[in-house]
Amino acid sequence: MKTRIELEETGNKILNAVRTELYLSMRFMGPALGSLGFRMDLSTRTVGTDAAFIRFNPTYLLHMYIERPEILNRTYMHMLMHCIFRHMFSAKEHEDSELWNLCCDIAVESVVDSMEYPTILRVTSDFRQQWYEKLEKEVSVLTAEKLYHYFILRKRDPYMEESLRQEFALCDHSFWERMEPPEDNDDQPKAGMDNETNSEETQQNQPQEQKDNATPLGSTNPKEEEWKENAKRIESDMETFAKDASEDAGKLAWMLSIQNRVRKSYKEYLKRFAVLREEVSIDMDSFDYGFYMYGLQMYGNMPLIEENEYREAKKVEELVIAIDTSASCRDRLVQQFLNETGAILKQQENFFRKVNIRIIECDNQIQKDVQITDLSEMERFAEEFSVEGGYGTDFRPVFSYVEKLREAGELRNLKGLMYFTDGFGEYPVKPTDYETVFVFYGDEEREEAKVPSWAIKLYLDSDNR
């Protein structure tokens, strides 16, 4: 028992030293560095994290601290990145766990490799650099989700994937599989409870095939919320108090801004543009079956009342959809805008039958204005869109044009304007008295669009239509 306690204390001292060194180099990482405790865990041969603790094998730590101490700094940062980007919390959502683990490792290593702090600096191998260039060209933004989607859609090469694992893996992900959602672990011990020591002792000499049955680590949901807050705090600190220090942080700030974006479905925003009106539709909710049945009983086939042919509904009546067709929006991106617009128009349950929808194409001037007044026209317009423009970008002409339409009485009850764009252009200064939403597709923009504070930024991808 004494030897065990000494080993655990030694491991804790090593990890404390690494944590201190990282904190002195990157003070903005304080929220993350302070969120992980240390636990000796003999079910692993190396080191890993479950977002609550760094779980380590003391033999591995001692060996690395003596032989290659710089790798420990790198591994610690690698595990922090997994937590900041919350990879372990969505691990069970992906069918191929090995591929998900690989994609998570590539994603965090691409961020750490972009950082220029001496404590974690590592010479990038030619093999690694070639893959970064290939993936950045084909995937653009190296998030674990996008990488998983990229690999899953291509012909799998087990040998190539194993080579990538050897290159990018630094920690043990088996703890992710032992994490439980809150509703499943009411009778399970929490992480750090007394029985953990016993489980480690029994697992010390377990064969590898039995380690999958190791003691569950406890609830994941509270820690996920904590790491969401940590990521937001780190991003905020890098933007304000640590601007100079964060210059060496590579693309961490950019990746955090992508991670922390609020991605919502435009269906939610259509509801915000809705108004309350009566529409022609049988309203069964207000129908009194008592009087109806009474009439049939008293007078045979003559009911006293009939169904109400009108009902109140809250739907979209007027809407402006603007599409950026400037040269900065590549053909593929403009096509995505058109696809999204078509998808909006096909959601007929969100619109009254008689509507007033204006679809405006604009680069640095108004190129086209299409008006839709009847629900039956929507699908035809969705399928027959064409693009005009291709010059500079200026958002202001759309807003000036909309004001002219309102003054002319062509837009009487406008609640919202959705502007599909890549974000590069001249924004209006004056706030609108209707909701304005600038819609960005995926992660195409390489820097945060400077949208006015009075407008809303909405980020869409193929999963949140």
C-alpha positions in Angstrom: 0.0 0.0 0.0 2.9 2.4 0.8 4.4 1.8 -2.6 1.1 2.5 -4.2 0.7 5.8 -2.4 4.2 6.8 -3.2 3.7 6.1 -6.9 0.5 8.1 -6.9 2.1 11.0 -5.2 5.0 10.9 -7.6 2.6 10.9 -10.6 0.7 13.9 -9.1 3.9 15.8 -8.6 4.9 15.2 -12.2 1.6 16.3 -13.6 1.6 19.4 -11.2 5.0 20.4 -12.6 3.7 20.0 -16.2 0.6 22.0 -15.4 2.6 24.8 -13.8 4.9 25.0 -16.8 1.9 25.2 -19.2 0.2 27.9 -17.0 3.3 30.1 -17.0 3.4 30.0 -20.7 -0.3 30.3 -21.4 -2.1 32.1 -18.7 -5.3 32.3 -20.7 -5.5 28.5 -20.4 -6.1 28.8 -16.7 -9.8 27.8 -16.7 -8.9 24.5 -18.5 -5.8 23.7 -16.5 -7.7 24.1 -13.3 -10.5 21.8 -14.3 -8.7 18.5 -14.4 -7.8 16.6 -11.3 -5.3 13.7 -11.2 -6.0 10.0 -10.6 -3.8 7.0 -10.8 -5.5 4.4 -12.9 -3.8 1.1 -13.7 -6.4 0.1 -16.4 -4.2 2.2 -18.8 -0.6 1.7 -19.8 -0.2 5.4 -20.6 -2.4 8.4 -19.7 -5.8 9.7 -20.7 -8.7 11.8 -19.5 -12.4 11.5 -18.9 -12.9 15.3 -18.8 -12.9 15.2 -14.9 -9.4 13.7 -14.2 -6.2 12.9 -16.0 -5.9 9.2 -15.3 -2.3 8.0 -15.5 -0.2 4.9 -15.2 2.7 6.1 -12.9 5.3 3.9 -14.7 4.5 5.6 -17.9 4.8 9.1 -16.3 8.1 8.3 -14.6 9.6 6.9 -17.8 8.5 9.9 -19.9 9.5 12.4 -17.3 13.1 11.0 -17.3 13.5 10.1 -21.0 11.3 12.7 -22.9 9.8 15.3 -20.6 8.8 17.6 -23.5 6.4 14.9 -24.7 4.5 15.1 -21.3 3.9 18.8 -21.9 2.6 18.1 -25.4 0.4 15.2 -24.2 -1.1 17.3 -21.4 -2.0 20.0 -23.9 -3.3 17.4 -26.3 -5.7 16.1 -23.6 -6.8 19.7 -22.7 -7.7 20.2 -26.3 -9.9 17.1 -26.3 -11.7 18.5 -23.3 -12.0 22.1 -24.7 -13.5 20.7 -27.9 -15.6 18.2 -25.9 -14.7 15.2 -28.1 -15.3 12.6 -25.4 -19.0 13.7 -25.0 -19.9 12.8 -28.5 -17.8 9.7 -28.9 -20.7 7.3 -28.5 -22.6 9.1 -31.2 -20.2 7.8 -33.9 -20.5 4.2 -35.0 -16.8 3.8 -35.9 -15.1 4.6 -32.6 -11.6 4.0 -33.9 -12.1 6.5 -36.7 -13.6 9.0 -34.4 -10.6 8.7 -32.0 -8.3 9.3 -35.0 -10.2 12.3 -36.2 -10.2 13.8 -32.7 -6.4 13.3 -32.5 -5.8 14.9 -35.9 -8.1 17.9 -35.0 -6.3 18.7 -31.7 -2.8 18.1 -33.0 -3.5 20.5 -35.9 -4.3 23.2 -33.3 -1.4 22.4 -31.0 1.0 22.3 -34.0 -0.1 25.8 -34.9 0.9 27.1 -31.5 4.4 28.5 -31.0 5.0 28.1 -27.3 8.5 26.5 -26.5 6.9 24.3 -23.8 4.9 22.3 -26.4 6.9 22.9 -29.6 7.5 19.9 -31.7 9.0 19.7 -35.2 6.3 18.7 -37.7 7.2 15.7 -39.7 6.9 15.6 -43.5 4.2 13.0 -43.3 2.2 15.1 -40.9 2.6 18.2 -42.9 1.5 16.5 -46.1 -1.7 15.3 -44.4 -2.4 18.8 -43.0 -2.1 20.3 -46.5 -4.2 17.6 -48.0 -7.0 17.8 -45.4 -7.0 21.6 -45.3 -7.5 21.6 -49.0 -10.3 19.1 -49.0 -12.0 19.7 -45.6 -11.1 23.3 -45.0 -11.7 23.4 -41.3 -10.1 20.5 -39.4 -12.8 19.7 -36.8 -13.3 16.2 -35.6 -16.8 16.1 -37.0 -15.7 17.2 -40.5 -12.8 14.9 -40.6 -15.0 11.9 -39.6 -17.4 12.8 -42.4 -14.5 13.1 -44.8 -13.0 9.7 -44.0 -16.3 7.9 -43.8 -17.4 8.9 -47.3 -14.1 7.7 -48.9 -12.7 4.2 -49.5 -11.2 3.1 -46.3 -7.5 2.2 -46.1 -6.7 0.4 -42.8 -3.0 0.6 -43.3 -3.1 4.4 -44.0 -5.4 4.9 -40.9 -3.0 3.0 -38.7 -0.1 5.1 -39.9 -2.1 8.2 -39.0 -2.9 6.8 -35.6 0.8 6.2 -35.0 1.5 9.8 -36.0 -1.2 11.6 -34.1 -2.3 9.6 -31.1 -0.8 10.7 -27.7 -3.4 9.6 -25.1 -5.6 6.7 -24.2 -9.3 7.2 -25.3 -10.6 4.1 -23.6 -11.9 6.3 -20.7 -14.4 7.9 -23.1 -16.2 4.6 -23.6 -16.6 4.2 -19.8 -18.3 7.6 -19.4 -22.1 7.5 -18.8 -25.0 9.8 -19.4 -26.6 11.1 -16.2 -29.8 9.0 -16.6 -27.8 5.7 -16.8 -25.6 6.0 -13.8 -27.9 6.6 -10.7 -26.5 3.5 -9.0 -22.9 3.8 -10.2 -20.1 5.3 -8.2 -18.9 8.8 -9.1 -15.5 9.5 -10.4 -13.0 9.9 -7.5 -15.1 7.8 -5.0 -13.3 5.4 -2.6 -14.2 2.4 -4.6 -12.0 3.7 -7.4 -8.9 2.6 -5.6 -10.2 -1.0 -5.3 -11.2 -1.1 -9.0 -7.7 0.0 -10.0 -6.1 -2.7 -7.8 -8.3 -5.4 -9.4 -7.6 -4.1 -12.9 -3.8 -4.0 -12.5 -3.3 -7.5 -13.7 -6.4 -7.8 -15.9 -6.0 -9.1 -19.4 -6.6 -6.5 -22.2 -10.0 -8.0 -23.2 -11.4 -7.4 -19.7 -10.5 -3.7 -19.5 -13.5 -2.8 -21.6 -15.6 -3.8 -18.6 -13.8 -1.4 -16.2 -15.8 0.5 -13.7 -17.9 3.3 -15.3 -16.6 6.7 -14.6 -19.8 8.5 -13.8 -22.0 11.3 -15.2 -20.8 13.2 -18.2 -23.4 16.0 -18.5 -22.2 18.4 -15.7 -18.7 18.2 -16.9 -19.8 18.9 -20.5 -21.4 22.1 -19.4 -18.3 23.1 -17.4 -16.1 22.6 -20.5 -18.4 24.6 -22.6 -18.0 27.5 -20.2 -14.2 26.9 -20.1 -14.0 27.2 -23.9 -16.0 30.5 -23.8 -13.8 31.9 -21.1 -10.6 31.0 -22.9 -11.9 32.6 -26.1 -12.9 35.7 -24.2 -9.6 36.0 -22.4 -7.7 35.6 -25.7 -9.8 38.4 -27.3 -9.3 40.8 -24.4 -6.8 40.3 -21.6 -4.3 38.1 -23.4 -4.2 39.5 -27.0 -0.4 39.7 -27.1 0.1 36.3 -25.6 -2.5 34.7 -27.8 -0.6 35.7 -30.9 1.5 32.6 -30.3 -1.7 30.5 -29.9 -1.9 29.8 -33.6 -5.4 29.0 -34.8 -6.8 28.1 -31.3 -8.8 31.4 -31.1 -10.3 30.8 -34.5 -11.2 27.2 -33.8 -12.8 28.2 -30.5 -14.9 30.8 -32.3 -16.1 28.1 -34.6 -16.7 25.7 -31.7 -18.6 28.3 -29.6 -20.8 29.6 -32.3 -24.5 29.2 -31.7 -25.7 27.1 -34.6 -29.5 27.2 -35.0 -31.9 26.0 -37.6 -33.4 28.7 -39.8 -36.7 27.1 -39.0 -36.4 28.7 -35.5 -35.9 32.1 -37.1 -38.8 31.8 -39.4 -41.0 31.4 -36.3 -39.6 34.7 -35.0 -40.8 36.4 -38.2 -44.3 35.0 -37.9 -47.5 37.1 -37.3 -50.9 36.0 -36.0 -53.6 35.8 -38.7 -56.8 34.0 -39.5 -56.4 31.5 -42.4 -58.9 29.3 -44.3 -58.6 26.0 -42.5 -61.0 23.7 -40.6 -60.3 24.4 -36.9 -61.1 21.1 -35.1 -59.7 22.4 -31.8 -62.6 24.9 -31.4 -65.3 22.5 -32.6 -67.9 21.5 -30.0 -68.8 17.9 -30.5 -71.6 18.1 -27.9 -73.7 20.5 -29.9 -72.9 18.6 -33.1 -74.1 15.3 -31.6 -77.1 16.9 -30.0 -78.3 18.3 -33.4 -77.9 14.9 -35.0 -80.0 13.2 -32.2 -82.7 15.8 -32.3 -83.1 16.5 -36.0 -81.7 13.4 -37.7 -79.1 14.4 -40.3 -79.1 18.1 -39.5 -76.3 19.2 -37.1 -76.8 22.4 -35.1 -73.2 23.6 -35.9 -70.5 22.9 -38.4 -66.8 23.1 -38.2 -65.2 26.5 -38.0 -63.7 27.2 -41.5 -61.2 29.7 -40.2 -58.5 29.4 -37.5 -55.9 31.5 -36.0 -52.3 30.7 -37.0 -48.9 32.2 -36.5 -46.9 32.0 -39.7 -44.7 34.1 -41.9 -46.5 36.6 -44.1 -43.7 38.9 -45.3 -40.0 38.0 -45.6 -37.0 39.3 -47.5 -34.3 36.9 -48.5 -31.1 38.5 -49.9 -28.4 36.5 -51.6 -24.8 37.7 -51.9 -23.7 37.0 -55.5 -20.4 38.9 -55.4 -17.1 37.7 -56.7 -15.9 36.7 -53.2 -18.7 34.1 -53.0 -17.4 31.2 -55.0 -19.8 29.3 -57.3 -20.1 26.5 -54.8 -21.0 28.8 -52.0 -23.6 30.7 -54.0 -25.1 27.4 -54.9 -25.3 26.6 -51.2 -27.1 29.9 -50.7 -29.6 29.0 -53.4 -30.1 25.5 -52.0 -30.8 27.0 -48.5 -33.2 29.5 -50.0 -35.0 26.8 -51.9 -35.3 24.7 -48.7 -36.8 27.7 -46.9 -39.4 28.1 -49.6 -40.4 24.5 -49.5 -41.3 24.6 -45.8 -44.8 25.5 -46.7 -46.1 24.8 -43.2 -44.3 28.0 -42.0 -46.0 30.3 -44.4 -49.6 31.6 -45.0 -51.0 30.7 -48.4 -51.0 34.3 -49.5 -47.5 35.7 -48.8 -45.2 38.5 -49.8 -41.7 37.2 -50.2 -38.9 39.1 -51.9 -35.8 37.3 -53.1 -33.1 39.8 -53.9 -29.8 39.1 -55.5 -27.1 41.7 -54.9 -23.3 42.2 -55.2 -22.5 45.9 -55.1 -25.9 46.7 -56.5 -29.3 45.1 -56.8 -29.2 42.5 -59.6 -32.6 40.8 -59.3 -35.8 41.0 -57.3 -38.2 38.1 -57.4 -41.6 38.4 -55.7 -43.6 35.4 -54.5 -47.2 36.1 -53.5 -48.7 32.6 -53.5 -47.6 29.5 -51.7 -48.1 27.5 -54.9 -45.3 29.5 -56.6 -42.7 28.6 -54.1 -41.6 25.2 -55.4 -41.3 26.5 -58.9 -39.2 29.4 -57.9 -37.0 27.2 -55.7 -36.2 25.0 -58.7 -35.7 27.8 -61.3 -33.3 30.2 -59.5 -30.5 31.7 -61.5 -27.6 33.8 -60.3 -26.7 37.3 -61.6 -23.8 39.5 -60.5 -20.3 38.6 -59.6 -18.7 42.0 -58.7 -17.8 43.7 -55.4 -19.7 43.2 -52.1 -21.9 45.9 -50.5 -24.8 45.0 -48.3 -26.2 48.5 -48.0 -28.1 48.6 -51.4 -30.4 45.8 -50.2 -31.4 47.7 -47.1 -31.9 50.9 -49.1 -34.0 49.0 -51.6 -36.1 47.4 -48.8 -36.8 50.9 -47.4 -38.0 52.1 -50.8 -40.4 49.1 -51.0 -41.7 49.8 -47.5 -42.3 53.5 -48.4 -44.1 52.5 -51.6 -46.4 50.2 -49.6 -45.1 47.0 -51.2 -43.9 45.7 -47.8 -46.4 46.5 -45.1 -45.6 44.2 -42.3 -42.0 43.1 -42.7 -40.7 41.2 -39.7 -37.4 39.9 -40.9 -34.6 39.9 -43.5 -32.2 37.0 -44.0 -29.0 37.8 -45.9 -27.0 34.8 -47.2 -23.3 35.9 -47.5 -19.7 35.0 -46.9 -19.4 38.0 -44.6 -17.0 40.1 -46.6 -18.4 43.5 -47.6 -19.7 46.9 -46.4 -22.3 46.6 -43.7 -25.0 49.2 -43.0 -24.5 51.4 -39.9 -28.2 52.2 -39.1 -30.1 49.5 -37.2 -33.3 48.2 -38.8 -36.7 48.1 -37.1 -37.1 44.5 -38.3 -34.9 41.6 -37.4 -31.9 41.2 -39.7 -30.1 37.9 -39.8 -26.8 37.5 -41.7 -26.6 33.8 -42.6 -23.2 32.1 -43.1 -23.0 28.6 -44.6 -20.6 26.2 -42.8 -17.2 27.5 -41.9 -16.2 29.0 -45.2 -15.3 32.4 -43.7 -11.7 32.4 -42.6 -12.1 35.3 -40.2 -15.0 36.4 -38.1 -17.4 38.5 -40.1 -17.7 42.0 -38.7 -21.5 42.0 -38.4 -23.1 45.0 -36.7 -24.0 44.4 -33.1 -27.7 45.0 -33.8 -27.9 42.2 -36.4 -27.9 38.4 -35.8 -25.3 36.0 -37.0 -26.6 32.6 -38.0 -24.3 29.7 -39.0 -25.7 26.9 -41.0 -24.5 23.5 -42.1 -26.0 20.4 -43.7 -27.1 19.1 -40.2 -29.1 22.1 -39.0 -31.6 23.0 -41.7 
